[in-house]
Amino acid sequence: MGRHYRGAYADSFLDGDIDADRREVWAKRLADPGETATVLAEYDGRLAGFVHVMFDRDPRWGSLVDNLHVDYRHHRGGIGTELMARAARAVTDHVGDNAMYLWVLEQNTRAREFYRAAGGEAVETSTVPPPGGDPTRLNGTPTCLRIVWPDASTLGHTTSQ
């Protein structure tokens, strides 16, 4: 988690037991998935990435891509593109409104470029909510951008991550 979060998130949080924190968060999500979809990508039998979508999270912006992660060893190999396409397909299959959005750290220029190439548009800036509601897990007040796709069905043909 530290690669693109360093600087925005406190080193004490990133260097601590981040694995236990993430396991706890994901155990809760997967125990009661509600209106969500999670898609895993494998390469040579190993996890290479995943995307998690929460349907109809916002009345204006639609479904939230809550997480998209691709192992850095697989960047620019098409996995991110395929995961975004699968997220979009899940949204269009399960929700009447095809709008989709996500939040990305403003400092994560690589991800921002990927989302722009995928047709996403930055529409607003906000402060990053602290993980677990604990402000000591952040460095100051980092910002994030809301990236939107008014019609998720347009995500079928994007460039590689």
GIZI-V525280 format. One record per helix or strand of 3 or more residues. SS is the DSSP state (H for helix, E for strand). FROM is the first residue (numbers start at 1). TO is the last residue. If there is no record, write none. Layout:
SS&FROM&TO, SS&FROM&TO
This chain:
H&2&5, H&11&14, H&18&31, E&36&43, E&46&58, E&62&70, H&72&74, H&79&94, E&100&105, H&109&117, E&121&127, H&131&133, H&135&137, E&143&149, H&152&156
